[in-house]
Amino acid sequence: MKKLIKVVLMILVIIILLGGGFMFYLSRGLEAGSQLEINNIDSIVLTDGVYRGKYSGGRWSNEVEVVIKDQGISQINLIKDVTFSKPEVTDELFARVIDKQSLDVDIVGGASVTSKAYLKAIERALSK
């Protein structure tokens, strides 16, 4: 009976440690990501070409490729996506940026940190 109790306690400790590690992974970078400031880029001064930018912030790390054509943002391609991505969030946000030709867009509801992480990567691409 004592061996069974020891085994059960060891299993519980392992579960707690794994759960804590997983929670740490899920939340690492959350606060920094929620406080990201996005600087707008004036697309009129951009030279046609393809620009890459990335944001590193835990599970929100991503890399994008921004295509500038006729001095406007014509396409945004995802090179490396965030962990636990939702294509509908990416598509909606990228469409807003292209439609408005600006990074000053509303973030996608329910995905504020993810939206800011993508916008920061786009900003960095266009700041080069």
Residue pairs with C-beta under 8 A, 6 or more apart in sequence:
25 58
25 59
26 59
27 58
28 58
28 59
29 57
29 58
29 59
29 60
29 61
30 58
30 113
32 57
33 57
33 58
33 60
33 113
33 116
33 117
34 112
34 113
34 116
36 57
36 116
36 117
36 119
36 120
38 103
38 104
38 116
38 119
38 120
38 123
39 103
39 123
39 127
40 102
40 103
40 104
41 102
41 103
41 123
41 126
41 127
43 68
43 71
43 72
43 73
43 101
43 102
43 126
44 71
45 71
46 68
46 71
46 72
46 73
46 126
47 68
47 71
48 68
48 69
48 70
48 71
49 67
49 68
50 65
50 66
50 67
50 68
51 65
51 66
51 68
51 125
51 126
51 128
52 63
52 64
52 65
52 66
52 79
52 125
52 128
53 63
53 64
53 66
53 121
53 122
53 123
53 124
53 125
53 126
53 127
53 128
54 61
54 62
54 63
54 64
54 79
54 80
54 121
54 124
55 61
55 62
55 63
55 117
55 118
55 120
55 121
55 124
57 117
59 82
59 83
59 84
60 82
60 83
60 113
60 114
60 117
61 80
61 82
61 83
61 117
62 78
62 80
62 81
62 82
62 117
62 118
62 121
63 78
63 79
63 80
63 121
64 76
64 77
64 78
64 79
64 118
64 121
64 122
64 125
65 76
65 77
65 78
65 79
65 125
66 73
66 75
66 76
66 77
66 122
66 125
66 126
67 73
67 74
67 75
67 76
67 77
68 74
68 126
69 75
72 101
73 97
73 98
73 101
73 126
74 98
75 98
76 94
76 97
76 98
76 122
78 90
81 90
82 114
82 117
82 118
85 114
86 111
86 114
89 108
89 110
89 111
89 114
89 115
90 118
92 108
93 105
93 107
93 108
93 115
93 118
93 119
94 118
96 105
96 106
97 103
97 105
97 119
97 122
103 119
103 122
103 123
105 119
107 115
107 116
107 119
108 114
108 115
